[in-house]
Amino acid sequence: GSLLELDIPADQLVFHGSAGPKGEAVREVRLSRGKGIAWWCLEHQEAVRVDDAAADPRFDKTVDALTGLTTRNVLAAPVVVREQCVAVLELVNRSGGGAFSDEDLRRLREVSGTIAVATHNALIVRDLQRSREELLRWSRKLEQVVQERTHALQDLDSSRRILVGDLEQSRQRMQRTQQAMLEREKMAALGMLASGVAHEINNPLGFLSSNLSTLERYI
């Protein structure tokens, strides 16, 4: 008995698990598309019973040539998951030398259905695990982005504070300069005022001083 799994990228059937006298010999053997009854079963998604393998045109002798086994009769049932055949369950050479019966085929269908359910559940678990891992990756990436943005904002805030400090210092220097200019303008205005007052006083004094002799002669 063997479970042939479909390798989709390679488009081959692989003997994923085998039991019986030649079980180890067929392990990891690959069958290209169209070779053998298992491929017919997979492509048609239909269980099949072959009583005389050598006389069946679908039979391929590749496995017999590799293992030295002589295949007399075959039972094969597809493993269908999510409306897609993912594997084929195959039995060869019924114990006792006779042919497989319809009851054997029915039981094989039941086993393949059980395998399909188990495979479907395994795929669901795998998809959930992948989703969880993807969510964890996105969460970590988001956390990293948040940290980077936080650091950038902190750097920007620090730069803003430095800029505000520089602007405040410039404003204070400008205020001090303006105050100094006002003081100098006040002193200049006082100087001009004092000069004007002195001029206004000196002019009459000079006139009086220059005319005192004339006034004295008049008197």
Order of alpha helices (4+ residues) and beta strands (2+ residues): beta-beta-alpha-beta-alpha-beta-alpha-beta-beta-alpha
